[in-house]
Amino acid sequence: MLKSSLLSDEKNIETINRDFVPVNFLIEKGFPLDVPVPALTPVREAFLSQPDFRGFFATVVVIDPTGTLLLAYTGRSYPPNYKPTGCYRDGRFLTNIQRGLERFRKAQAIQADSKLSAEQKDAQLAELQKDVRASVGVLKTLKMEIETP
């Protein structure tokens, strides 16, 4: 799905090549419990919470270079027909990863602000990730209604 449509779109390719370091994380036998990337913890929890969907857990996330901040989550595809969530539709995918880049720039500004205490920085960074983490959490609690093309 990604390679045949979204990753063949020139705008998406240009944005990804200019602003991101793409990494393919292939999970074949279960999500490793010891992945040293804290930003992936909510994604791992969502993966582990839905055993029926594990073979179809295709998703895209945007994390910061340290691997601690989850900055964007595009949703995922679902069986039985690999129906994609709305974020995999043209335009929404690009908007979503661009929002991840905006969050990254905000995170950099928060971390560089010498007027903020460590506690204030932590609180602001948590708030910055709140909606992204909530969207991943939906996977654990709801049977999502999927848009059909």
C-alpha positions in Angstrom: 0.0 0.0 0.0 2.7 2.5 1.0 5.1 1.7 -1.7 2.5 1.5 -4.5 0.8 4.7 -3.7 1.9 7.1 -1.0 5.6 6.4 -1.4 5.3 6.8 -5.2 3.9 10.3 -4.9 6.5 12.9 -5.7 5.5 15.4 -3.0 5.7 12.7 -0.4 9.0 11.4 -1.6 10.4 15.0 -1.7 9.3 15.8 1.8 10.5 12.5 3.3 13.9 12.8 1.6 14.3 16.5 2.6 13.1 16.4 6.2 13.3 12.8 7.5 15.5 9.8 7.9 13.3 6.9 6.9 13.8 3.7 8.7 12.0 0.4 7.9 11.3 -1.5 11.1 10.1 -5.0 10.1 8.4 -7.0 12.7 8.1 -10.7 11.8 7.8 -12.6 15.0 6.4 -10.1 17.5 7.3 -6.6 18.6 10.6 -6.9 20.5 10.1 -6.0 24.2 13.5 -4.5 24.5 13.4 -2.0 21.7 15.6 0.9 23.0 13.3 3.5 21.5 10.9 4.9 24.2 8.9 6.7 21.5 7.7 3.4 20.1 6.3 2.1 23.5 2.7 3.2 22.7 3.0 1.6 19.3 4.3 -1.6 20.8 1.5 -1.6 23.3 -1.1 -1.2 20.6 0.5 -4.0 18.6 0.5 -6.4 21.5 -3.1 -5.5 22.5 -4.5 -6.7 19.1 -3.3 -10.2 18.3 -5.7 -10.6 15.5 -4.2 -7.7 13.6 -0.5 -8.3 14.2 0.1 -9.7 10.7 -1.3 -6.4 9.2 0.3 -3.8 11.5 1.6 -1.4 8.8 2.1 2.1 10.1 4.3 5.1 9.9 5.5 7.1 12.9 7.7 10.2 13.2 10.0 10.3 16.2 12.8 12.6 17.2 16.5 11.7 16.7 16.9 10.6 20.3 14.0 8.2 20.0 12.2 9.6 23.0 9.4 11.7 21.5 6.5 10.3 19.4 5.7 13.2 17.1 3.3 11.7 14.5 1.4 8.5 13.9 -0.3 7.9 10.6 -2.7 5.2 11.7 -2.4 1.7 10.2 -4.0 -0.7 7.8 -6.5 -3.4 8.9 -7.5 -6.8 7.7 -9.3 -8.4 6.0 -8.8 -6.2 3.0 -5.9 -4.0 4.2 -8.3 -1.1 4.6 -6.2 2.0 5.3 -7.0 4.5 7.9 -7.7 8.0 6.7 -4.2 9.2 7.3 -3.0 7.0 4.4 -5.1 8.9 1.9 -3.4 11.3 -0.4 -2.9 14.7 1.3 -3.6 13.4 4.8 -0.4 11.4 4.9 1.7 14.4 3.9 -0.1 16.6 6.3 0.4 14.1 9.1 4.2 13.8 8.7 4.5 17.6 8.3 2.7 18.0 11.6 5.3 15.6 13.0 8.0 17.9 11.7 6.3 21.0 13.2 6.1 19.2 16.6 9.8 18.3 16.3 10.6 22.0 15.8 8.5 23.0 18.8 10.2 20.3 20.8 13.6 21.7 19.9 12.4 25.2 21.0 11.2 23.9 24.3 14.4 22.0 24.9 16.5 25.1 24.1 14.5 27.5 26.3 16.8 28.3 29.1 14.0 30.0 31.0 12.1 26.7 31.6 13.0 24.3 34.4 13.5 20.6 33.6 10.0 19.9 35.0 8.4 22.6 32.8 10.2 21.2 29.7 9.0 17.7 30.5 5.4 19.0 31.0 5.4 20.9 27.7 7.0 18.0 25.8 4.3 15.6 27.2 1.6 18.1 26.2 3.1 18.3 22.7 2.9 14.5 22.3 -0.5 14.1 24.0 -2.7 14.0 20.8 -0.3 11.6 19.0 -0.2 9.2 22.0 -4.0 9.4 22.3 -4.4 8.4 18.7 -2.2 5.3 19.2 -4.2 4.5 22.4 -7.4 4.4 20.4 -6.1 1.1 18.9 -6.0 -0.5 22.3 -9.6 0.5 23.3 -11.8 0.6 20.2 -12.8 -1.4 17.2 -12.2 1.3 14.7 -14.6 2.1 11.9 -12.5 2.2 8.8 -13.1 4.4 5.8 -13.4 2.6 2.6 -12.1 4.1 -0.7 
